[in-house]
């Protein structure tokens, strides 16, 4: 009996080891083999690129937007009300130049594990509270800038409210209120033929050199993806800062027709994607 049990134990272990090996092989295969999207971008374009920035940081209107305007590149800015009020005229000018203004909530709620967010912890939110806050942010933007936001960025990239068994995703709420919702610190670009518009991936731009970003651009180009870069400050140095030299090189590179890049706001690209996806059905 002991020998039988011992054989059974070794047999089960061997089977699990084999299954784990197969799963691991499949994972690495899917991780290394990049499938080209079946989606068709406009003639001459091989991918799409959106530059997005959060919180209405002062450096965005003071330094970043003037640089974008030199290249006629349009970006999406998910604003925080208190910072917007410090530069209303500059934000009005940004809108007039074609930049997009998106909703980023009023209080920027994140997990209470961040000390600065403890009083606005997502763990203490409900869907009803979140709905009221997002509606208030929309009304604020409409009152100050005279427009209705259609794009949203999840504060801290977190998509839940509540805790434990009461935890709920607020992605469905974003789907009902906005055309798109963008994440943060995600690991890859969006496949335009497949992506969920309510939870688009956003890859970090802060602190990156142009060579680092160029690698992301070329990878997205090779697979026909939509790369959304997300940053905060727009300056030459500092924490949570998208470096101006990097942004300048991105603009210059993306503006060259030979590189096949469509660089535009989240709204403009998402509108095209939605229209073209209807043709794939």
C-alpha positions in Angstrom: 0.0 0.0 0.0 2.8 2.4 0.9 4.6 1.7 -2.4 1.3 2.2 -4.3 0.8 5.6 -2.6 4.3 6.6 -3.3 3.9 5.8 -7.0 0.7 7.7 -7.1 2.3 10.7 -5.5 5.2 10.7 -8.0 2.8 10.2 -10.9 0.6 13.2 -9.9 3.7 15.3 -9.4 4.9 14.4 -12.9 1.6 15.2 -14.5 1.5 18.6 -12.8 5.0 19.3 -13.8 4.2 18.4 -17.4 1.1 20.6 -17.4 3.1 23.5 -15.9 5.7 23.1 -18.6 3.2 23.2 -21.4 1.4 26.2 -20.0 4.8 28.0 -19.5 5.8 27.2 -23.1 2.5 28.6 -24.4 2.8 31.7 -22.3 6.3 32.5 -23.5 5.2 31.7 -27.1 2.3 34.2 -26.8 4.6 36.7 -25.1 7.3 36.7 -27.8 5.2 36.2 -31.0 3.5 39.5 -31.8 0.4 39.2 -33.9 -0.2 42.0 -36.4 -3.6 43.7 -36.0 -6.1 43.2 -38.8 -7.1 46.8 -38.4 -6.5 49.3 -41.2 -5.2 52.7 -40.4 -5.6 55.7 -42.8 -3.5 55.4 -46.0 0.1 55.9 -45.2 -0.2 55.2 -41.5 1.0 52.1 -39.8 0.0 52.9 -36.2 -1.6 55.6 -34.0 0.0 57.5 -31.2 -1.7 59.7 -28.6 0.2 61.9 -26.1 -1.8 62.3 -22.9 -1.1 64.2 -19.7 -2.8 64.2 -16.3 -3.7 66.7 -13.6 -3.4 70.0 -15.5 0.0 70.5 -14.0 1.2 74.1 -14.5 4.2 73.0 -16.5 1.9 71.6 -19.2 0.5 75.0 -20.1 3.7 76.9 -19.3 6.2 74.7 -21.2 4.6 71.6 -22.7 1.8 72.9 -24.8 3.9 75.6 -26.5 6.3 72.9 -27.6 3.5 70.7 -29.0 2.1 73.7 -30.8 5.5 74.2 -32.6 4.9 70.9 -34.3 1.1 71.3 -34.6 0.8 68.1 -32.5 -2.5 67.8 -30.6 -2.6 66.0 -27.2 -5.2 65.0 -24.6 -5.1 66.6 -21.2 -7.1 65.0 -18.3 -7.5 68.0 -16.0 -7.9 68.4 -12.2 -10.2 71.4 -11.4 -8.0 73.2 -8.9 -5.0 73.3 -11.2 -7.1 74.4 -14.2 -8.4 77.4 -12.2 -4.8 78.6 -11.9 -4.3 78.9 -15.7 -7.8 79.3 -17.2 -6.7 81.6 -20.0 -3.9 79.3 -21.0 -6.3 76.3 -21.0 -8.8 78.2 -23.1 -6.0 78.8 -25.6 -5.0 75.2 -25.6 -8.6 74.2 -26.5 -8.6 76.8 -29.3 -5.4 75.1 -30.7 -7.2 71.7 -30.9 -6.0 70.0 -27.7 -8.5 67.8 -26.0 -9.6 68.3 -22.4 -10.6 65.1 -20.6 -12.2 64.3 -17.2 -9.9 63.1 -14.4 -12.4 63.4 -11.5 -12.6 66.2 -9.0 -10.8 64.8 -6.0 -8.5 62.3 -7.7 -9.5 59.3 -5.6 -7.0 56.5 -5.3 -6.4 53.7 -2.9 -6.1 54.8 0.7 -2.7 53.0 0.9 -1.4 56.3 -0.4 -1.3 58.6 2.6 -2.3 61.6 0.5 -5.4 59.8 -0.7 -6.6 58.5 2.6 -9.4 61.1 2.8 -10.5 60.2 -0.8 -9.9 56.5 -0.7 -11.5 54.3 -3.4 -12.0 51.7 -0.7 -14.5 54.1 0.9 -16.3 55.0 -2.4 -19.4 53.6 -3.9 -20.6 53.6 -7.5 -23.1 56.3 -6.6 -20.4 58.5 -5.1 -18.2 58.1 -8.1 -21.0 58.8 -10.5 -21.7 62.1 -8.7 -18.1 63.1 -8.7 -17.5 62.4 -12.4 -20.7 64.3 -13.2 -19.5 67.2 -11.1 -16.2 67.2 -13.0 -18.0 67.3 -16.3 -20.2 70.2 -15.2 -17.1 72.1 -14.0 -15.2 71.7 -17.3 -18.3 72.7 -19.2 -18.8 75.8 -17.1 -15.2 76.9 -17.3 -14.2 75.9 -20.8 -17.6 75.5 -22.5 -17.1 71.9 -23.6 -18.3 68.4 -22.7 -15.5 65.9 -22.0 -15.8 62.6 -23.8 -12.5 61.1 -22.5 -11.6 59.9 -19.0 -8.4 58.8 -17.3 -8.6 56.6 -14.2 -6.8 58.3 -11.3 -3.8 56.2 -10.4 -5.0 53.8 -13.1 -7.2 52.1 -10.5 -10.7 51.0 -11.6 -12.4 49.8 -8.5 -14.5 51.2 -5.6 -15.2 49.5 -2.2 -13.3 46.7 -0.5 -13.5 43.0 0.0 -16.8 41.4 -1.1 -18.2 44.8 -1.8 -15.5 45.7 -4.3 -16.9 46.8 -7.7 -15.4 47.9 -11.0 -16.4 51.4 -12.1 -15.5 50.6 -15.7 -19.2 50.1 -16.7 -19.8 53.6 -15.3 -17.1 55.0 -17.5 -18.5 53.2 -20.4 -21.9 54.9 -19.8 -20.5 58.4 -19.3 -17.6 58.6 -21.7 -16.3 57.5 -25.1 -13.1 56.2 -23.6 -11.3 55.5 -20.3 -7.5 55.4 -20.1 -5.4 53.4 -17.7 -1.9 54.1 -16.3 1.3 52.1 -16.1 0.0 49.4 -18.4 2.3 47.0 -20.2 1.4 47.3 -23.9 -0.4 49.3 -26.6 -3.9 48.8 -27.8 -5.1 46.6 -30.6 -7.6 48.8 -32.3 -9.5 45.8 -33.6 -10.0 44.4 -30.1 -9.4 46.9 -27.4 -12.1 47.9 -24.8 -12.6 51.7 -25.3 -13.6 52.0 -21.6 -10.2 50.7 -20.4 -7.6 51.7 -22.9 -4.0 51.0 -21.9 -1.7 53.9 -21.1 2.0 53.4 -21.0 4.3 55.7 -19.0 6.0 58.6 -20.7 7.5 60.2 -17.5 11.2 59.9 -17.1 11.7 58.1 -20.4 14.3 59.0 -23.1 13.4 59.2 -26.7 15.2 56.0 -27.5 13.1 54.2 -24.9 9.9 55.6 -26.4 11.0 55.0 -29.9 11.3 51.2 -29.1 7.6 51.3 -28.0 6.7 53.2 -31.2 8.4 50.8 -33.5 6.9 47.8 -31.7 3.4 49.3 -32.0 4.1 50.1 -35.7 5.2 46.6 -36.5 1.9 45.2 -35.1 -0.4 48.0 -36.2 -1.3 49.1 -32.6 -2.4 52.3 -31.0 0.1 53.5 -28.4 -1.2 55.8 -25.8 1.6 57.5 -23.7 0.7 59.0 -20.4 2.6 61.6 -18.4 2.3 64.4 -15.8 4.7 67.3 -15.6 6.3 68.5 -18.9 9.7 69.8 -18.0 13.4 69.2 -18.3 13.7 67.3 -15.0 11.8 66.3 -11.9 9.6 63.6 -10.4 6.7 62.4 -12.5 8.0 64.4 -15.5 7.8 63.8 -19.2 11.0 65.2 -20.4 10.8 68.1 -22.9 13.6 66.8 -25.1 11.9 63.5 -25.3 8.6 65.1 -26.2 10.3 67.2 -28.8 11.9 64.2 -30.5 8.6 62.3 -30.4 6.8 65.2 -32.1 9.6 65.5 -34.7 9.7 61.8 -35.4 5.9 61.3 -35.6 5.5 64.4 -37.8 7.7 62.8 -40.5 5.3 61.2 -43.0 7.9 58.6 -43.8 7.5 57.1 -40.4 3.8 56.2 -40.9 2.6 57.5 -37.5 -0.8 59.1 -36.9 -0.4 61.3 -33.8 -3.6 62.8 -32.5 -5.9 63.1 -29.5 -7.6 60.2 -27.9 -11.0 61.4 -29.1 -10.0 61.8 -32.7 -8.3 58.4 -32.9 -11.1 56.6 -31.0 -13.7 58.0 -33.3 -11.9 56.7 -36.3 -11.4 53.3 -34.6 -15.0 52.9 -33.7 -16.1 53.7 -37.3 -13.6 51.4 -38.9 -14.4 48.5 -36.5 -18.0 48.5 -37.9 -16.5 47.5 -41.2 -14.8 44.5 -39.6 -18.0 43.0 -38.5 
